[in-house]
Structure formats: C-alpha cells, structure tokens
Amino acid sequence: MTERRSPSLYSVAVLSRGDAEARRNASTKSSRFTDVFEALAAVGVEARPTIYDESFAEDVREELLAVDGVLVWVNPIQDGRNRAGLDALLRDVAARGVWVSAHPDVILKMGTKEVLYRTRAMGWGSDTALYRTSGAMRAELPTQLAAGPRVIKRNRGNGGQGVWKVEKLSNSANIRVLDATKDAPEELALDDFLRRCAEYFENGSVIDQPFQPRLSEGVVRCYMAGERCAGFGSHKVKALVDSPAARSEAGPRLYSSQADPRFQRLRRLMEDEWTPQLTSLLDIARDDLPMIWDADFMLGPVQADGSDSYVLGEINVSSVHPYPQEAPAEIARGVLDRLQHKL
C-alpha cells in the first residue's frame, strides 16, 4: 500500500499540463509556480510538481494517490484538447480520499459561463439568457438584440475563445459580430452566425449577456483564495471594444494587493456578500471553494451615490495564473487549513 504522508508533513501535488519532456524536467525551482511551492513549504506542506498528459495518465494517477491533496492548473481547452480525461482521473482520486482543488464538480458549478445565468439575480448579475440548443438561440436572440448589443459566450472556454459581441444593424437584415480574439467586426446573416456557434452546443450551452457600454474603461479581476480576497488585477482591454482610440489604450493587467484602496468596496462585496451567496445558490460547501479562483468584473451603471456598480463577466477556476504576488501566501494558508480539517 502506498505511503500517504509522514506524520509531521502534508503533501500536495501541483498539477499542470505538459509533455513527457516537461515531466522529466519538472522541478520546484523551474516551475512557473515556484512562488506557490515556496509558500507551501513555509507553512510545512511538501509540494511536488506533477505534469499531466493523457499519454501517461495512469502514471499521474499513481502520483496523486501518494499525496494528501492536489492543486490543479489546467485550462478547459488547450492545444485542441479538453479536460475530459483529466476530470475523470481527478474524480477517481478524490473518491479515494485525495483532496482536489478545484474538484471537477465544483468547476462545473462555478467555473463555466453558465454561472452567469444561475447568479443573474445577484448584485453582480445582469439580464442574462441561456440557450441550450441552436434552435432556442435562433428563436430568442433576435428579441434580445432589439434591446441593444449582446455578448455571446460558449459555456466552457478560455482566452476569449467562443466570445462574440453581436448587434443588430439598423439598415440591414444582417448582424454585426466581433470575435473577442479578433480586431475587426464583420457583417453576416444570423443563420451564418448560428452555424459558427453550432459546435458550442455539442457539449454545453451558450450564454447571452447585455454588452456593457463601460467596457472600454477597463476590467477588474478579483482574485480569491477560498473565501478570502487575495488581490486584484486591473487593465483596459481590446477584446470586444470597437473604438480604435479605446483599443489603443489597452495594456497589460496590473496587479495589486487585497489592500488596494480603489477596490475595497468590491472586496467587501466579494468576501461578505457575493461569495456566501454564490456558495449557497450553487450548493458549494465552504471547504470545497477552489484554493485559487477569480471573478472578472466590468463596470456597470454609476449608482445614485456616485459609486461604480460591477457586472460579472466570468469566473475562472480551472487555471488561474498569473496572480498578485500576495496570492501564494493566501493559497498556502488555505491549503494547510483544508488539509488539517480533512486529514
């Protein structure tokens, strides 16, 4: 029987995707998660770099069964591959007693775009629609477009894949669409656009949100370690922004600590209101919240008191990296707490 851990030390695998060469050369010093390894060591948790690929999945399974927990950094879609095999493996090792963060079942609850529909009545919500079939989208999208531009999002994706700004043209039966990964919009028939989206329904749904006019002012990302804020990232974006002048102002995400005075209202909302509401609504236990996740917010309408409102754009759970420099310490404290409660 595999030895689980020494009496005085917890052990976790830090899992990411890579090939056989990456697996052979994996080390705590060369990993992009070196800061996480150092933070875990500082609280007495031994962390091991673990590289995953479908071709050596069974070897990875044995590695995971030899540790107390696993922290997972693998995108939903990467190099043409999805997480189906990995998620099955993670469910199996979790059923055998290994603590997994984020567990695939938790990702399905909060880490897909469908969370935008399920939480639409919360303070961060908007007039969001959900289409489970192409036929439903064909029937309902024209009505939504009559009220203004919409943003269409495939249920699972990353890097802007499957995200579109769609708007009705006043002088044509066609629609104007802008792919979040492209610079220029195009005009086409609604049925042609629906054909482009057809693959999104093969293993999921499509989310439809109102376009936020203040998008060009920037996006704020709140990083969370469990239920605690671990810092912020803010930047002006190009994706879905039409104005060339506004697009020229786009820049890299700038990170700041959880004490950043610009975002203390957002921090209070996340820690005191929205995260408890999220876990209650989605039936997620406190101890099952991912050790690192983030919520992207667009600026909504200015409120009566002059403060900003925030509209949730997405929650990232599968592979949150990079992150503020304060995040690894929050992750490590959370990991130790989880392992002490579980083991």
C-alpha positions in Angstrom: 0.0 0.0 0.0 1.3 3.5 -0.9 2.6 5.6 2.0 0.3 8.6 2.2 2.4 11.1 4.2 4.9 11.4 7.0 3.4 12.1 10.5 4.7 15.7 10.5 4.2 16.8 6.9 1.3 17.1 4.5 2.0 16.7 0.8 0.3 18.1 -2.3 0.8 17.7 -6.0 0.9 20.9 -8.1 -0.5 19.6 -11.4 -0.3 21.3 -14.8 -0.3 20.1 -18.4 2.8 19.2 -20.3 4.6 16.6 -22.4 6.9 13.8 -21.5 10.0 16.1 -21.6 8.3 18.6 -19.2 7.5 15.7 -16.9 11.1 14.5 -16.9 12.4 18.0 -16.2 9.8 19.1 -13.7 11.2 20.8 -10.5 10.0 23.2 -7.9 12.7 25.7 -8.9 12.0 25.8 -12.7 8.2 25.7 -12.4 6.0 28.7 -13.2 4.5 28.0 -9.7 7.8 28.4 -7.8 6.2 31.0 -5.6 3.4 28.6 -4.7 6.0 25.9 -3.8 7.9 28.3 -1.6 4.7 29.5 0.2 3.6 25.9 0.8 7.0 24.9 2.2 6.8 27.9 4.5 3.7 26.5 6.2 5.0 23.0 6.4 3.4 21.5 3.2 5.6 19.5 0.9 4.6 20.3 -2.7 5.5 18.1 -5.7 5.5 19.3 -9.4 3.2 16.9 -11.4 2.9 17.1 -15.1 -0.2 15.6 -16.8 -0.8 14.3 -20.3 -3.3 11.8 -21.5 -0.5 9.6 -22.8 0.8 8.9 -19.2 -2.4 9.5 -17.2 -2.0 6.2 -15.3 1.4 7.2 -14.0 0.0 10.5 -12.9 -2.9 8.7 -11.1 -0.3 6.8 -9.0 1.5 10.0 -8.2 -1.7 11.6 -7.0 -2.7 8.6 -4.9 0.6 9.1 -3.0 -0.2 12.6 -1.8 -2.8 14.2 0.5 -4.0 16.8 -2.0 -3.7 18.2 -5.5 -3.8 21.8 -6.8 -4.8 21.8 -10.5 -3.8 24.3 -13.1 -5.2 23.0 -16.5 -7.2 25.1 -19.0 -10.6 23.8 -20.2 -9.3 23.9 -23.8 -5.6 23.9 -24.6 -3.8 22.9 -27.9 -7.0 21.3 -29.1 -7.5 19.1 -26.1 -10.1 19.3 -23.3 -10.2 18.1 -19.7 -12.5 15.1 -20.1 -9.8 12.5 -19.3 -8.2 14.6 -16.5 -11.5 15.3 -14.8 -12.4 11.6 -14.7 -9.0 10.9 -13.2 -9.4 13.7 -10.6 -12.9 12.4 -9.6 -11.4 9.0 -9.1 -8.5 10.1 -6.9 -10.9 12.4 -4.9 -13.2 9.4 -4.3 -10.2 7.6 -2.9 -9.6 10.3 -0.3 -7.3 12.8 -2.0 -8.3 16.4 -1.6 -8.6 18.0 -5.0 -8.8 21.7 -5.8 -10.6 22.6 -7.8 -12.7 19.5 -8.0 -14.2 19.0 -11.4 -17.7 19.0 -10.0 -17.1 22.4 -8.4 -15.7 23.7 -11.7 -18.9 22.7 -13.4 -20.9 24.6 -10.8 -18.9 27.9 -10.8 -16.2 27.8 -13.5 -18.3 27.7 -16.6 -20.2 30.6 -18.2 -23.5 29.1 -17.1 -22.8 30.6 -13.6 -23.6 34.0 -15.2 -27.2 32.7 -15.8 -27.6 31.0 -12.5 -26.4 34.0 -10.5 -28.2 36.7 -12.7 -30.3 37.8 -9.7 -27.3 38.5 -7.5 -25.9 42.0 -7.1 -23.3 41.3 -9.8 -25.9 40.0 -12.3 -27.4 41.3 -15.5 -30.2 40.4 -17.9 -28.7 37.1 -18.9 -30.2 34.4 -21.2 -29.2 30.8 -21.5 -29.6 28.8 -24.8 -29.3 25.0 -24.6 -29.9 24.4 -28.3 -29.2 26.2 -31.5 -32.9 26.4 -32.2 -33.5 28.2 -28.9 -30.8 30.7 -29.8 -32.3 31.2 -33.2 -35.7 31.9 -31.7 -34.7 34.2 -28.8 -31.6 36.1 -29.9 -33.4 38.5 -32.3 -35.6 39.7 -29.4 -32.6 40.3 -27.2 -30.8 42.2 -30.0 -33.8 44.5 -30.4 -32.9 46.0 -27.0 -29.3 46.5 -27.8 -25.9 44.8 -28.4 -25.4 41.4 -26.7 -22.3 39.3 -25.8 -22.5 35.6 -26.7 -20.3 33.2 -24.8 -19.7 29.5 -25.1 -20.2 27.7 -21.8 -16.6 26.4 -21.5 -13.6 28.2 -22.9 -10.7 30.5 -22.2 -8.7 33.2 -23.8 -11.7 34.7 -25.4 -12.5 31.6 -27.4 -16.2 31.5 -28.3 -17.0 35.0 -27.1 -18.7 37.5 -29.5 -20.2 40.9 -29.5 -23.4 40.8 -31.6 -25.6 43.7 -32.6 -28.5 44.4 -34.9 -27.9 46.6 -37.9 -30.4 49.4 -38.5 -30.3 49.3 -42.3 -29.8 45.5 -42.9 -31.2 42.1 -42.1 -27.7 41.1 -41.2 -26.0 41.3 -37.8 -22.6 42.8 -36.9 -20.3 40.4 -35.0 -17.0 40.9 -33.3 -14.9 37.9 -32.3 -13.2 38.6 -28.9 -9.9 37.2 -30.4 -10.1 39.4 -33.5 -9.6 43.1 -34.2 -12.3 43.8 -36.8 -16.0 43.1 -36.9 -17.9 41.6 -39.8 -21.4 41.6 -41.0 -23.2 38.4 -41.8 -26.6 36.7 -41.7 -27.9 35.4 -38.4 -28.1 31.9 -39.7 -24.4 32.1 -40.7 -23.5 33.2 -37.2 -25.6 30.4 -35.7 -23.7 27.9 -37.8 -20.4 29.2 -36.4 -21.8 28.6 -32.9 -23.2 25.2 -33.6 -20.2 23.4 -32.1 -20.8 25.2 -28.8 -23.9 23.1 -28.2 -22.1 19.7 -28.7 -21.0 19.7 -25.0 -22.6 22.7 -23.4 -24.8 25.7 -23.7 -24.5 29.3 -24.8 -24.8 32.4 -22.6 -26.2 35.7 -23.7 -25.5 38.9 -21.7 -26.1 42.6 -22.5 -23.0 44.4 -23.7 -21.6 46.8 -21.0 -21.0 50.2 -22.5 -18.3 51.0 -20.0 -16.2 48.0 -21.1 -13.6 50.4 -22.6 -13.0 51.9 -19.1 -11.4 48.6 -18.1 -11.9 45.3 -16.3 -11.2 44.5 -12.6 -10.3 40.9 -11.6 -10.8 39.9 -8.0 -8.6 37.0 -7.0 -9.9 34.7 -4.3 -8.2 32.1 -2.2 -11.2 30.1 -0.9 -13.5 32.8 0.6 -10.7 35.4 1.1 -9.7 38.1 -1.3 -6.1 37.5 -2.4 -5.6 40.7 -4.5 -6.7 42.4 -7.7 -5.8 42.9 -11.3 -7.0 45.7 -13.5 -6.4 46.7 -17.1 -8.0 48.2 -20.2 -8.9 45.6 -22.8 -9.1 45.4 -26.6 -11.5 42.4 -26.7 -15.0 43.5 -27.9 -14.0 47.1 -27.9 -14.9 48.9 -31.1 -13.3 52.3 -30.8 -9.7 52.5 -32.2 -8.8 55.1 -29.6 -10.1 53.0 -26.7 -8.3 49.9 -28.1 -5.0 51.9 -28.3 -5.2 52.4 -24.5 -5.3 48.7 -23.8 -2.4 47.4 -21.8 -1.2 44.6 -19.6 -3.0 43.6 -16.4 -1.6 45.5 -13.4 -1.7 43.6 -10.1 -2.2 45.0 -6.6 -2.8 43.6 -3.1 -6.1 43.0 -1.3 -5.5 46.3 0.5 -5.7 48.4 -2.8 -7.9 51.3 -1.7 -9.5 51.5 -5.2 -11.2 48.2 -4.7 -12.2 47.9 -1.0 -15.9 48.1 -1.8 -15.5 45.3 -4.3 -13.5 43.3 -1.7 -16.2 43.7 0.9 -18.9 42.7 -1.6 -16.9 39.6 -2.6 -16.0 38.4 0.9 -19.1 39.4 2.8 -22.0 39.1 0.4 -21.3 37.6 -3.1 -19.2 34.6 -2.2 -21.6 33.4 0.6 -24.5 34.0 -1.8 -22.6 32.1 -4.6 -21.9 29.0 -2.4 -25.4 29.0 -1.1 -27.0 29.3 -4.5 -24.8 26.7 -6.2 -24.7 24.3 -3.1 -20.9 24.5 -2.7 -19.5 23.8 0.7 -17.1 26.4 2.1 -14.3 23.8 2.2 -14.9 23.0 -1.5 -14.3 26.5 -2.7 -11.2 26.5 -5.0 -7.9 27.5 -3.5 -7.4 30.0 -6.2 -10.1 31.4 -8.4 -11.0 34.8 -9.8 -14.0 36.9 -10.9 -13.8 39.3 -13.7 -15.9 42.4 -13.4 -17.0 45.1 -15.9 -18.1 48.5 -14.7 -21.9 48.8 -14.7 -24.0 51.9 -14.4 -22.9 54.5 -11.9 -25.1 54.4 -8.8 -27.0 57.2 -7.2 -24.2 57.9 -4.7 -21.7 58.1 -7.5 -20.1 54.7 -6.8 -19.5 52.1 -9.5 -21.6 49.0 -9.9 -20.0 45.8 -11.0 -21.2 43.3 -13.6 -19.7 39.8 -13.5 -18.2 38.7 -16.8 -16.8 35.3 -15.9 -15.4 33.2 -13.1 -12.0 31.5 -13.7 -11.3 28.3 -11.8 -9.5 25.8 -13.9 -6.2 27.6 -14.4 -5.7 30.9 -12.6 -2.3 32.2 -13.5 -0.6 34.7 -13.2 -1.9 36.3 -10.0 -0.9 39.0 -7.5 2.3 38.4 -5.5 0.3 38.2 -2.3 -1.8 35.2 -3.6 0.6 32.3 -3.0 0.7 33.0 0.8 -3.1 33.1 0.9 -3.2 29.8 -1.2 -0.8 28.2 1.2 -2.7 29.2 4.3 -5.9 27.9 2.7 -4.3 24.6 1.7 -3.0 23.9 5.2 -6.4 24.7 6.7 -8.2 22.3 4.3 -5.7 19.5 4.9 -5.9 19.9 8.7 -9.7 19.7 8.5 -9.8 16.8 6.1 -7.0 14.5 7.3 
